[in-house]
C-alpha cells in the first residue's frame, strides 16, 4: 500500500512517500528553499566533456547543470531506460555541441558544490523543442 504524508507549517513543507509502511522518498522544503526538481528549462550547452561523456548546461541558475550521455540518448527500454546500455559505443559530440539549445528537466537539485543534475526532457518526445 502506498501512502503520501504531508507535514506543513509556516517554515517548511515535508512530503514523504511510504510503501508498505517503509519510507521510499522524502522531499523537504525547509525555510521555503527554492527547489528546481521536476522543472523543465530551455538551456544552452556551455561545455561538452567528451572524456566524461557529459556536458554542462546553462539553465539560468548560478551554477550550470550537469547532464550525462545516458540522459541524452533515446531510451533503449521503457522499463530500464539506458541502464543496461554500453555507453562507450556512443559519442556525446554526435548528440550535442557547445551553444546548442536543449530542453532539459531537473532530476536532482543543486548543492553548495554542484549544479543541478538534468536529463533531456520527455517533452521533446512529443514534438516540443526549444529554439535559440
N, C-alpha and C positions, 0 to 999 in steps of 0.2 A: 504494500500500500504506500502511495506517495502522499506526503503532506508538505504544505508550504506554511512556514511560520513567519509572521512579520511582526517586528517589535519596533515601534516608532515613538520617539519623544522629541523634545524641542531641539536637541543637538545631533541626533543620529537616527538612521534607519538601518535595521539589520533584517535581512531576509535569509531564511535557511530552508533548504530542501532536504527532507528526510525520506528515505526509502526503507520501509520495514523497521522504522524506529532508529535507523542509523543516518548520521549526517553525511550527505553526499556532496552538497555545495553550500557555500555561505558567501553572501555579499553584504558588505557593510559600507555605509556612507557616514562615517563618524565626522562630526562637525561640518556636515554638508559638503564634504570634499567633492570636488568636481570629478566625475567619472566619465571615461570615454568608451568603456567596454560596450560593444554592440553598435556603436556609431559607425556610419558609413561616410567616407570622405573621398573627394576627388583630390588625390595627392599628386605630387610631382617627384619622379625618381631623381634623387640627388647624387647618389653614389652607387655604383654596381661593383660588388666584390666577387669576381669570378672564382677565386680560390676557395671562398667560403660558400659559394652558390647562394649568395644573398645580396640584399640591397638595402639602402636607407631611403625612406620616402618622407618628403615634407608634407605634413598634413595640417600645418599651421600652428603647431604647438612649439614649445621652447626646444624640445628635442625631436630629432627626426625619428620616425617609426622604423622598425626593423621587419623585413619580410624575407622568408627563405624560399628556395626553389620549390619545395613541396607544397607551399601555399600559393604558388603561381601557376604551375602546370595544371591542366584539366584533371579532374579526379578520375582515377582508374576504376574505382568501385564506389558505389553509393554506400556500402557498408563499412569499408575500411579506408576510404579516401585514397591517399597515396602512401599509407603506412607501409605497405609491402612492396613499393616500387624501388627499383635500383636507381637511385638518384644520380649516380655517376654517369649514367647514359644521357643525361640532359645537360645542356649548357645554358645557363641563365641569360647569356647575351642573345640567345635566339628568341627570348620572350620579352625582355625589357631592356631599355637603354636610358642613359642619363638624359634628363629633360623631358622624358615621356610622361604624359598624364596617365594616371592609373586609379581605378576605382577600388578602394580597399575598405575592409571592415576591421575594427579593432577587436582583437581576440583577448588581449591582456593589457591592462592599463600600464602607464609608465611608472617608474620608480624614481627614487632620488638619483640613481646612477644610470638608468637606461630609459630609452624612449619606449613607446608602446609597441606591442607585437601585433602585426596586422596580417591579413590574408586577402587575396583578391576577393572582392565582394561577390556574393552569389547573385546580386542584381545584374551583373554583366551577362549572366546566362539567359536573361530574359530580354536581351536586346538593348539594355541601357549601358552606356559607357560615358566616361567624362571626356570632354574636349578641352583643348588648350585655347 
